Amino acid sequence: MAAVIPRRTKIVATIGPACADAASLRALVDAGIDAARLNLSHGSHADHAARAELVRAVQEEVGRPLALIGDLQGPKIRVGDLGQPLQLRPGEDITIVCADEAPNGELPIAPAAIGEVLRPGHDVLIDDGLVRLKVEEVEGDRARCAIVVGGPVSAHKGVNLPGVPIPIPSLTRKDLADLEFALQVGVDYVALSFVRSAADVRDLKALLEQAGSPAHVIAKIEKAEAVDALESVLYESDAVMVARGDLGVEIGPAMVPLLQKRIILRALERGKPVITATQMLESMVHHPEPTRAEASDVANAILDGTSAVMLSGETAVGEYPVQAVATMDRIARAVEPSLNYRHQIPEATEDPTIGNAMSNAACDIAEALGARAMIVPTFTGKTASAVARLRPRRPILGLSHHQWAVQQMALEWGLTPRWFPETENVEDLWRHATDTARESGIVDAGDTVVITAGTAVNIPGSTNVIKVDVV
């Protein structure tokens, strides 16, 4: 039987009402998702708990690890409570009230703290910029605004104030409650929205450490401040997301494509997984086929080197969730043969780690020998991530005896994660690694593989050996 060549780019699907039962979720997994995202901005904890339980049940059923992502709302500004939607007409004025609710005919915007920073001349963008206001006069907690671009505004739509620092902590009270819930249901990643600085990431990591959670932090790049602080944010985070919706509203859509390329490249150089998100197959919320522009958008993100592509409304509330995932899968498989190996020779000034140096050499050997696969036994997944950052043309089998590490590796480009038993010595490590590789279906008996691991087994960061073997 021929060995299986897995898809390298990972697919993240947002789980919502469109896939709320076991059969629907199983269909998404069969179509190819690698990670499930719980959007904690919407829905109840009870609903999300049921979906998290389904993810783990389906994972057990199919025998394939899935990463579970809890996406925090963050300090998002939103329209407050409205009895009914407001129809805003260009050329008219509207009064903004910085509160959760407002008298009829006025527009509530929460939280109230934004009243401290609103000034005449500021732009107020609602619903991803579909409605645009210009602040003309501010008095107390009220601001009179000219309606520049009109349209319907309904309760709880997102609001952006481009270029205006918002005096709200990166983790709101809602976020802290959602974080506690997310850790209870066992998320593998926590996505932090509206990151403004590396300190925001450090604060969340401190809370995870305090809770004793192995969850990783995904920093969502969707504010100009995060772009300016990209290097330090990448240093602190475990992964990043190019959150193009709010980013495009903040900096303008014309700048998003170049920033996407820059963020992906810097994440690759740092060896951090990067997710490209927002409106990738937006038309498939209501149609069974994507537009040609959407197919090109997904393909270009993959060619840029993104680790994963993400579906939001397409799978959460869309009419064709399975078709959307299958479309992502087909595009990735069509594009991936064009990707080049990112051969790197670290400069001495980069102060390379032993793990990075070993992964570079292992990839070079695998390419030179035309090995069938690379096998990376790893304690936390970091060595496997270091290999993946080079985008080798060989499948990578990431092995760990920690289930949380196996699930986290499901988000890594090119990695096929597998659990394998804890070993007592390096000889057991080699044997279990090759046995697991054969069982995975990625290699056949007689295939050449390259293994990189540590002779001091079960000790993080001890990678020091490259072994060429025949399974």
Protein Blocks (a to p, Z undefined) as FASTA:
>chain_A
ZZddddfbdcdddddfklmcfklmmmmmmnopabdcddfkgocfklmmmmmmmmmmmmmm
nopacddddddebjadcddddfbdcdddehiacdddddfbdcehiacdddfklmmmgcgh
iacdeehhlaccddfbdghjbccdddfbgcdddehiacddehiacdbdfbdfklmmmmmm
mmmnopabdcdehiabfklmmmmmmmmmmnopabdcddddfbfklmmmmmmmmmmmmbdc
ddfklmmmmnopklmmmmmmmmmmmmmmnopacddeehklmmlmmpcbdcfklmmmmmmm
mmnopabdcdfklmmmmmblmlmmmmmmmmmmmmmmmpccddddddfklopafklmmmmm
mmmmmmmnopabdcdddfkommmmmmmmnopabdcddddfbfklmmmmmmpghiacdddd
ddfbfklmmmmmmmmmmmnomacehiacdddddfbghiahiacbdcdddZZ
